[in-house]
């Protein structure tokens, strides 16, 4: 029997020099609502999770390609439309490594991918819990 998970992903924090700008970018790109806004961080609820843009003094954008970093994969049925929207909101378009998806850089320089691939979702049954004999 597989033990139940001990944790689940509910949010991702992104370091940046301007939390409000980065939070607004993802809120407008993905849809959602602002949960809080402080000088040090802005939380945005987007479908499925919370993105937190957090202030890092002297932030240095990741170097892409070339460094090992975590990035977001965002699904879009119309890659051209999603790319156009992202660019209008302040994303940048670097050299593309593969025509099957689009890599863009958010306003803080984090790479993210727009992809037409969406994992098939199937409802998961909660793990069965063994009952101790009474």
Backbone as JSON Lines, residues from 0, in Angstrom:
{"i":0,"aa":"X","n":[0.84,-1.18,0.0],"ca":[0.0,0.0,0.0],"c":[0.89,1.24,0.0]}
{"i":1,"aa":"X","n":[0.53,2.21,-0.8],"ca":[1.27,3.46,-0.88],"c":[0.84,4.37,0.26]}
{"i":2,"aa":"X","n":[1.79,4.89,1.02],"ca":[1.4,5.79,2.11],"c":[0.85,7.1,1.55]}
{"i":3,"aa":"X","n":[-0.03,7.76,2.3],"ca":[-0.56,9.04,1.82],"c":[0.57,10.06,1.72]}
{"i":4,"aa":"X","n":[0.42,11.04,0.83],"ca":[1.48,12.05,0.7],"c":[1.61,12.84,2.0]}
{"i":5,"aa":"X","n":[2.83,13.24,2.29],"ca":[3.07,14.02,3.5],"c":[2.97,15.52,3.24]}
{"i":6,"aa":"X","n":[2.91,15.89,1.97],"ca":[2.81,17.31,1.62],"c":[2.2,17.41,0.23]}
{"i":7,"aa":"X","n":[1.7,18.61,-0.11],"ca":[1.22,18.84,-1.47],"c":[1.58,20.26,-1.87]}
{"i":8,"aa":"X","n":[1.79,20.45,-3.15],"ca":[2.18,21.75,-3.68],"c":[0.97,22.67,-3.72]}
{"i":9,"aa":"X","n":[1.08,23.83,-3.08],"ca":[-0.01,24.81,-3.08],"c":[0.45,26.17,-3.57]}
{"i":10,"aa":"X","n":[1.75,26.38,-3.67],"ca":[2.23,27.68,-4.09],"c":[3.66,27.64,-4.57]}
{"i":11,"aa":"X","n":[4.0,28.68,-5.3],"ca":[5.37,28.86,-5.79],"c":[5.75,30.3,-5.52]}
{"i":12,"aa":"X","n":[6.95,30.5,-4.98],"ca":[7.47,31.84,-4.73],"c":[8.54,32.17,-5.75]}
{"i":13,"aa":"X","n":[8.46,33.36,-6.31],"ca":[9.41,33.82,-7.31],"c":[10.13,35.06,-6.79]}
{"i":14,"aa":"X","n":[11.45,35.0,-6.73],"ca":[12.25,36.15,-6.32],"c":[12.23,37.2,-7.42]}
{"i":15,"aa":"X","n":[12.24,38.47,-7.02],"ca":[12.18,39.53,-8.03],"c":[12.53,40.88,-7.4]}
{"i":16,"aa":"X","n":[12.8,41.89,-8.23],"ca":[13.09,43.22,-7.72],"c":[11.83,44.06,-7.5]}
{"i":17,"aa":"X","n":[10.69,43.67,-8.08],"ca":[9.46,44.45,-8.0],"c":[8.27,43.5,-7.86]}
{"i":18,"aa":"X","n":[7.91,43.13,-6.62],"ca":[6.84,42.15,-6.41],"c":[5.5,42.53,-7.03]}
{"i":19,"aa":"X","n":[5.12,43.79,-6.95],"ca":[3.81,44.17,-7.5],"c":[3.77,43.98,-9.01]}
{"i":20,"aa":"X","n":[4.83,44.38,-9.69],"ca":[4.86,44.23,-11.16],"c":[4.79,42.77,-11.57]}
{"i":21,"aa":"X","n":[5.56,41.91,-10.89],"ca":[5.57,40.5,-11.25],"c":[4.23,39.84,-10.91]}
{"i":22,"aa":"X","n":[3.65,40.18,-9.77],"ca":[2.35,39.62,-9.39],"c":[1.27,40.06,-10.37]}
{"i":23,"aa":"X","n":[1.28,41.32,-10.77],"ca":[0.3,41.82,-11.74],"c":[0.44,41.07,-13.07]}
{"i":24,"aa":"X","n":[1.68,40.82,-13.48],"ca":[1.94,40.1,-14.73],"c":[1.26,38.73,-14.7]}
{"i":25,"aa":"X","n":[1.54,37.94,-13.67],"ca":[0.97,36.59,-13.61],"c":[-0.54,36.62,-13.37]}
{"i":26,"aa":"X","n":[-1.03,37.55,-12.57],"ca":[-2.48,37.66,-12.36],"c":[-3.18,37.95,-13.69]}
{"i":27,"aa":"X","n":[-2.63,38.88,-14.47],"ca":[-3.25,39.23,-15.74],"c":[-3.08,38.14,-16.8]}
{"i":28,"aa":"X","n":[-1.97,37.41,-16.76],"ca":[-1.73,36.36,-17.73],"c":[-2.58,35.12,-17.43]}
{"i":29,"aa":"X","n":[-2.66,34.73,-16.17],"ca":[-3.31,33.48,-15.79],"c":[-4.74,33.65,-15.28]}
{"i":30,"aa":"X","n":[-5.12,34.88,-14.97],"ca":[-6.41,35.08,-14.31],"c":[-6.22,34.8,-12.82]}
{"i":31,"aa":"X","n":[-6.96,35.44,-12.01],"ca":[-6.83,35.22,-10.58],"c":[-7.09,36.49,-9.82]}
{"i":32,"aa":"X","n":[-6.71,36.46,-8.55],"ca":[-6.95,37.63,-7.71],"c":[-5.8,37.82,-6.73]}
{"i":33,"aa":"X","n":[-5.57,39.07,-6.41],"ca":[-4.52,39.4,-5.46],"c":[-5.01,39.06,-4.05]}
{"i":34,"aa":"X","n":[-4.2,38.35,-3.31],"ca":[-4.54,37.98,-1.94],"c":[-3.99,38.96,-0.92]}
{"i":35,"aa":"X","n":[-2.78,39.45,-1.17],"ca":[-2.18,40.45,-0.3],"c":[-1.12,41.2,-1.09]}
{"i":36,"aa":"X","n":[-0.8,42.37,-0.58],"ca":[0.27,43.17,-1.2],"c":[1.0,43.91,-0.09]}
{"i":37,"aa":"X","n":[2.27,43.58,0.05],"ca":[3.16,44.27,0.98],"c":[4.38,44.69,0.17]}
{"i":38,"aa":"X","n":[5.19,45.52,0.74],"ca":[6.42,45.92,0.05],"c":[7.31,44.72,-0.24]}
{"i":39,"aa":"X","n":[7.29,43.74,0.67],"ca":[8.19,42.6,0.55],"c":[7.62,41.46,-0.3]}
{"i":40,"aa":"X","n":[6.31,41.41,-0.49],"ca":[5.74,40.31,-1.26],"c":[4.3,40.62,-1.67]}
{"i":41,"aa":"X","n":[3.89,39.97,-2.76],"ca":[2.51,40.06,-3.23],"c":[2.07,38.64,-3.57]}
{"i":42,"aa":"X","n":[0.94,38.23,-3.01],"ca":[0.4,36.9,-3.28],"c":[-0.76,36.98,-4.24]}
{"i":43,"aa":"X","n":[-0.76,36.08,-5.22],"ca":[-1.82,36.04,-6.21],"c":[-2.36,34.61,-6.29]}
{"i":44,"aa":"X","n":[-3.65,34.49,-6.08],"ca":[-4.29,33.19,-6.27],"c":[-4.6,33.03,-7.75]}
{"i":45,"aa":"X","n":[-4.05,31.98,-8.35],"ca":[-4.32,31.65,-9.74],"c":[-4.93,30.26,-9.73]}
{"i":46,"aa":"X","n":[-5.57,29.83,-10.8],"ca":[-6.19,28.5,-10.77],"c":[-5.21,27.41,-10.32]}
{"i":47,"aa":"X","n":[-5.53,26.79,-9.23],"ca":[-4.75,25.67,-8.74],"c":[-3.69,25.95,-7.7]}
{"i":48,"aa":"X","n":[-3.34,27.22,-7.48],"ca":[-2.28,27.5,-6.51],"c":[-2.14,28.99,-6.25]}
{"i":49,"aa":"X","n":[-1.18,29.32,-5.41],"ca":[-0.84,30.7,-5.1],"c":[0.58,30.97,-5.6]}
{"i":50,"aa":"X","n":[0.74,32.05,-6.35],"ca":[2.07,32.52,-6.74],"c":[2.42,33.69,-5.85]}
{"i":51,"aa":"X","n":[3.62,33.67,-5.31],"ca":[4.09,34.74,-4.44],"c":[5.3,35.4,-5.09]}
{"i":52,"aa":"X","n":[5.17,36.67,-5.38],"ca":[6.3,37.44,-5.88],"c":[6.96,38.06,-4.65]}
{"i":53,"aa":"X","n":[8.22,37.74,-4.42],"ca":[8.87,38.23,-3.21],"c":[10.11,39.04,-3.54]}
{"i":54,"aa":"X","n":[10.23,40.14,-2.82],"ca":[11.33,41.08,-3.03],"c":[12.65,40.48,-2.6]}
{"i":55,"aa":"X","n":[13.63,40.57,-3.48],"ca":[15.0,40.2,-3.18],"c":[15.86,41.39,-3.59]}
{"i":56,"aa":"X","n":[16.5,42.0,-2.62],"ca":[17.39,43.13,-2.91],"c":[18.51,42.65,-3.84]}
{"i":57,"aa":"X","n":[18.87,43.48,-4.78],"ca":[19.93,43.16,-5.73],"c":[19.64,41.88,-6.51]}
{"i":58,"aa":"X","n":[18.36,41.66,-6.81],"ca":[17.96,40.47,-7.57],"c":[18.7,40.4,-8.9]}
{"i":59,"aa":"X","n":[19.17,39.22,-9.22],"ca":[19.81,38.97,-10.51],"c":[18.95,37.95,-11.24]}
{"i":60,"aa":"X","n":[18.48,38.31,-12.42],"ca":[17.63,37.4,-13.19],"c":[18.4,36.14,-13.54]}
{"i":61,"aa":"X","n":[17.71,35.0,-13.59],"ca":[18.38,33.76,-13.98],"c":[18.93,33.88,-15.4]}
{"i":62,"aa":"X","n":[19.98,33.16,-15.66],"ca":[20.57,33.14,-17.01],"c":[19.95,31.97,-17.76]}
{"i":63,"aa":"X","n":[19.25,32.29,-18.84],"ca":[18.62,31.24,-19.63],"c":[18.94,31.45,-21.09]}
{"i":64,"aa":"X","n":[19.26,30.42,-21.83],"ca":[19.57,29.08,-21.32],"c":[20.96,29.07,-20.69]}
{"i":65,"aa":"X","n":[21.22,28.04,-19.95],"ca":[22.56,27.89,-19.43],"c":[22.66,27.63,-17.95]}
{"i":66,"aa":"X","n":[21.6,27.91,-17.2],"ca":[21.68,27.61,-15.78],"c":[20.55,26.66,-15.42]}
{"i":67,"aa":"X","n":[20.77,25.88,-14.39],"ca":[19.77,24.92,-13.94],"c":[18.8,25.64,-13.02]}
{"i":68,"aa":"X","n":[17.58,25.82,-13.5],"ca":[16.59,26.56,-12.72],"c":[15.22,25.9,-12.85]}
{"i":69,"aa":"X","n":[14.39,26.14,-11.88],"ca":[12.99,25.71,-11.95],"c":[12.25,26.74,-12.78]}
{"i":70,"aa":"X","n":[11.34,26.27,-13.64],"ca":[10.53,27.21,-14.4],"c":[9.09,26.72,-14.44]}
{"i":71,"aa":"X","n":[8.18,27.61,-14.77],"ca":[6.77,27.28,-14.86],"c":[6.44,26.79,-16.26]}
{"i":72,"aa":"X","n":[5.62,25.77,-16.36],"ca":[5.05,25.31,-17.63],"c":[3.58,25.67,-17.6]}
{"i":73,"aa":"X","n":[3.15,26.51,-18.54],"ca":[1.77,26.97,-18.61],"c":[1.15,26.4,-19.88]}
{"i":74,"aa":"X","n":[-0.03,25.83,-19.78],"ca":[-0.67,25.26,-20.95],"c":[-1.52,26.32,-21.65]}
{"i":75,"aa":"X","n":[-1.54,26.24,-22.97],"ca":[-2.33,27.17,-23.78],"c":[-2.74,26.45,-25.06]}
{"i":76,"aa":"X","n":[-4.01,26.53,-25.41],"ca":[-4.47,25.9,-26.65],"c":[-3.96,26.66,-27.87]}
{"i":77,"aa":"X","n":[-3.89,27.98,-27.78],"ca":[-3.44,28.81,-28.89],"c":[-2.13,29.48,-28.47]}
{"i":78,"aa":"X","n":[-1.01,28.88,-28.87],"ca":[0.3,29.39,-28.45],"c":[0.55,30.81,-28.95]}
{"i":79,"aa":"X","n":[0.13,31.11,-30.17],"ca":[0.34,32.46,-30.71],"c":[-0.4,33.5,-29.89]}
{"i":80,"aa":"X","n":[-1.66,33.22,-29.54],"ca":[-2.45,34.17,-28.75],"c":[-1.87,34.32,-27.34]}
{"i":81,"aa":"X","n":[-1.49,33.21,-26.72],"ca":[-0.93,33.27,-25.37],"c":[0.41,34.02,-25.38]}
{"i":82,"aa":"X","n":[1.23,33.76,-26.39],"ca":[2.5,34.47,-26.5],"c":[2.26,35.96,-26.7]}
{"i":83,"aa":"X","n":[1.35,36.33,-27.56],"ca":[1.03,37.74,-27.79],"c":[0.57,38.43,-26.52]}
{"i":84,"aa":"X","n":[-0.28,37.75,-25.75],"ca":[-0.77,38.33,-24.49],"c":[0.39,38.5,-23.5]}
{"i":85,"aa":"X","n":[1.23,37.48,-23.38],"ca":[2.36,37.56,-22.45],"c":[3.3,38.7,-22.84]}
{"i":86,"aa":"X","n":[3.58,38.84,-24.13],"ca":[4.46,39.92,-24.59],"c":[3.83,41.29,-24.31]}
{"i":87,"aa":"X","n":[2.53,41.42,-24.52],"ca":[1.84,42.68,-24.25],"c":[1.87,43.04,-22.77]}
{"i":88,"aa":"X","n":[1.93,42.01,-21.91],"ca":[1.97,42.24,-20.46],"c":[3.39,42.48,-19.94]}
{"i":89,"aa":"X","n":[4.4,42.35,-20.79],"ca":[5.76,42.66,-20.37],"c":[6.76,41.53,-20.44]}
{"i":90,"aa":"X","n":[6.37,40.37,-20.99],"ca":[7.32,39.27,-21.14],"c":[8.27,39.57,-22.29]}
{"i":91,"aa":"X","n":[9.39,38.86,-22.29],"ca":[10.36,38.97,-23.38],"c":[10.47,37.61,-24.06]}
{"i":92,"aa":"X","n":[10.85,37.62,-25.33],"ca":[10.94,36.4,-26.12],"c":[12.41,36.13,-26.46]}
{"i":93,"aa":"X","n":[13.03,35.15,-25.77],"ca":[14.43,34.8,-26.11],"c":[14.45,33.85,-27.31]}
{"i":94,"aa":"X","n":[15.65,33.4,-27.7],"ca":[15.78,32.39,-28.75],"c":[14.99,31.15,-28.34]}
{"i":95,"aa":"X","n":[14.35,30.51,-29.29],"ca":[13.5,29.36,-29.02],"c":[14.24,28.04,-29.26]}
{"i":96,"aa":"X","n":[14.24,27.15,-28.26],"ca":[14.96,25.88,-28.4],"c":[14.18,24.81,-29.14]}
{"i":97,"aa":"X","n":[12.84,24.93,-29.22],"ca":[12.03,23.86,-29.77],"c":[10.7,24.44,-30.25]}
{"i":98,"aa":"X","n":[10.26,24.12,-31.45],"ca":[9.02,24.71,-31.97],"c":[7.75,24.15,-31.32]}
{"i":99,"aa":"X","n":[7.86,23.09,-30.51],"ca":[6.68,22.5,-29.9],"c":[6.13,23.33,-28.75]}
{"i":100,"aa":"X","n":[6.93,24.23,-28.18],"ca":[6.49,25.11,-27.11],"c":[7.18,26.44,-27.25]}
{"i":101,"aa":"X","n":[6.81,27.4,-26.44],"ca":[7.42,28.73,-26.47],"c":[8.03,29.02,-25.11]}
{"i":102,"aa":"X","n":[9.23,29.49,-25.1],"ca":[9.88,29.94,-23.87],"c":[9.83,31.46,-23.87]}
{"i":103,"aa":"X","n":[9.4,32.03,-22.76],"ca":[9.38,33.48,-22.58],"c":[10.04,33.79,-21.24]}
{"i":104,"aa":"X","n":[10.38,35.05,-21.05],"ca":[10.94,35.51,-19.79],"c":[9.96,36.49,-19.18]}
{"i":105,"aa":"X","n":[9.6,36.29,-17.9],"ca":[8.68,37.2,-17.24],"c":[9.39,38.52,-16.94]}
{"i":106,"aa":"X","n":[8.7,39.53,-16.41],"ca":[9.34,40.83,-16.19],"c":[10.56,40.79,-15.25]}
{"i":107,"aa":"X","n":[10.68,39.75,-14.42],"ca":[11.85,39.63,-13.54],"c":[12.93,38.74,-14.16]}
{"i":108,"aa":"X","n":[12.69,38.24,-15.39],"ca":[13.69,37.44,-16.08],"c":[13.56,35.94,-15.9]}
{"i":109,"aa":"X","n":[12.54,35.47,-15.16],"ca":[12.35,34.02,-14.99],"c":[11.81,33.43,-16.28]}
{"i":110,"aa":"X","n":[12.4,32.34,-16.76],"ca":[11.83,31.69,-17.93],"c":[10.55,30.95,-17.56]}
{"i":111,"aa":"X","n":[9.62,30.93,-18.49],"ca":[8.43,30.09,-18.36],"c":[8.07,29.6,-19.75]}
{"i":112,"aa":"X","n":[7.4,28.46,-19.81],"ca":[7.05,27.87,-21.09],"c":[5.55,27.92,-21.3]}
{"i":113,"aa":"X","n":[5.17,28.2,-22.53],"ca":[3.79,28.03,-22.97],"c":[3.78,26.75,-23.79]}
{"i":114,"aa":"X","n":[2.93,25.83,-23.43],"ca":[2.9,24.53,-24.09],"c":[1.47,24.13,-24.4]}
{"i":115,"aa":"X","n":[1.26,23.43,-25.51],"ca":[-0.08,22.93,-25.8],"c":[-0.36,21.61,-25.08]}
{"i":116,"aa":"X","n":[0.64,21.07,-24.41],"ca":[0.49,19.77,-23.77],"c":[-0.12,19.92,-22.38]}
{"i":117,"aa":"X","n":[-1.19,19.19,-22.15],"ca":[-1.86,19.21,-20.85],"c":[-1.95,17.78,-20.36]}
{"i":118,"aa":"X","n":[-1.46,17.52,-19.15],"ca":[-1.57,16.14,-18.67],"c":[-3.04,15.76,-18.5]}
{"i":119,"aa":"X","n":[-3.32,14.51,-18.81],"ca":[-4.67,14.02,-18.62],"c":[-4.92,13.92,-17.12]}
{"i":120,"aa":"X","n":[-6.02,14.47,-16.68],"ca":[-6.32,14.42,-15.26],"c":[-7.4,13.39,-15.01]}
{"i":121,"aa":"X","n":[-7.14,12.58,-14.04],"ca":[-8.13,11.6,-13.63],"c":[-8.36,11.8,-12.15]}
{"i":122,"aa":"X","n":[-9.61,11.72,-11.73],"ca":[-9.86,11.9,-10.3],"c":[-9.1,10.85,-9.5]}
{"i":123,"aa":"X","n":[-8.45,11.31,-8.47],"ca":[-7.7,10.39,-7.61],"c":[-8.54,10.01,-6.42]}
{"i":124,"aa":"X","n":[-8.58,8.73,-6.17],"ca":[-9.27,8.28,-4.97],"c":[-8.34,8.5,-3.79]}
{"i":125,"aa":"X","n":[-8.91,8.91,-2.66],"ca":[-8.04,9.02,-1.48],"c":[-7.47,7.65,-1.14]}
{"i":126,"aa":"X","n":[-6.26,7.63,-0.61],"ca":[-5.67,6.34,-0.27],"c":[-6.51,5.63,0.78]}
{"i":127,"aa":"X","n":[-6.58,4.33,0.62],"ca":[-7.32,3.56,1.61],"c":[-6.51,3.5,2.88]}
{"i":128,"aa":"X","n":[-7.2,3.64,3.97],"ca":[-6.53,3.61,5.27],"c":[-6.84,2.25,5.91]}
{"i":129,"aa":"X","n":[-5.77,1.59,6.3],"ca":[-5.98,0.29,6.95],"c":[-6.55,0.52,8.32]}
{"i":130,"aa":"X","n":[-7.58,-0.23,8.66],"ca":[-8.2,-0.15,9.96],"c":[-7.56,-1.19,10.86]}
{"i":131,"aa":"X","n":[-7.21,-0.77,12.03],"ca":[-6.66,-1.73,13.0],"c":[-7.81,-2.6,13.51]}
{"i":132,"aa":"X","n":[-7.53,-3.88,13.7],"ca":[-8.57,-4.75,14.27],"c":[-8.88,-4.3,15.68]}
{"i":133,"aa":"X","n":[-10.15,-4.27,15.96],"ca":[-10.54,-3.85,17.31],"c":[-10.8,-5.03,18.17]}
